């Protein structure tokens, strides 16, 4: 998948976490995994490291698209919701 190169965080989160979230949002009965995944994203939002916060927005949320972000809002924490609303409005 990455041609022998060690992937950076943007690639890992964009190629692994985002599709996982999309799958969960499209599956019935996936509330608990969604709550855990979005709690993880909320923890990323509280990081002191700007690069971690950037990965959350640029590689995960932006990759989901406005429609899925709308459906995911019930699972998001406050900071993740704020960022998602900004992405949807862009």
Secondary structure, DSSP 8 states (H G I E B T S, - for coil): --TTS---HHHHIIIIIHHHHHHHHTSTT-HHHHHHHHHHHHHHHT-S-HHHHHIIIIIIIHHHHHHHHHHHGGG--HHHHHHHHHHHH-
